[in-house]
């Protein structure tokens, strides 16, 4: 979707960016008991919603 929007708005010299939120495995998270990125993903599975306006 971002690529298509960038193509469409390029004619007007408008840039399009995309941010993908989600859990990131860091040392701080490891201290709380989560051992890997996969475990982090399972912990947050289904808790994110996508908003398109």
C-alpha positions in Angstrom: 0.0 0.0 0.0 2.8 2.4 0.8 4.6 1.8 -2.5 1.4 2.4 -4.4 0.7 5.6 -2.5 4.3 6.8 -3.2 3.9 6.1 -6.9 0.6 8.0 -6.9 1.8 11.1 -5.0 5.2 11.3 -6.7 3.7 13.5 -9.4 2.9 16.1 -6.7 6.4 15.8 -5.1 4.9 14.3 -2.0 6.9 11.6 -0.1 5.2 8.7 1.6 6.6 6.9 4.7 5.6 3.8 6.5 6.0 2.9 10.2 5.5 -0.7 11.3 4.9 -0.9 15.0 5.6 -4.1 16.9 7.5 -5.6 19.8 11.3 -5.4 19.7 13.5 -7.8 21.7 16.1 -5.9 23.7 18.2 -6.5 26.7 15.7 -4.7 28.9 13.0 -7.1 27.8 15.3 -10.1 28.5 15.6 -8.9 32.1 11.8 -9.3 32.4 11.9 -13.0 31.4 11.3 -12.9 27.6 14.1 -15.0 26.0 13.8 -14.4 22.3 12.2 -12.3 19.5 9.9 -15.2 18.7 8.7 -15.3 22.4 8.2 -11.5 22.2 6.0 -11.9 19.2 3.9 -14.6 20.8 3.4 -12.5 23.9 2.0 -9.6 21.8 0.1 -11.7 19.2 -3.3 -10.2 18.4 -2.8 -7.1 20.5 -2.1 -4.7 17.6 -4.7 -3.1 15.4 -4.2 -1.4 12.1 -5.9 2.0 11.6 -6.4 3.2 8.0 -8.0 6.5 7.4 
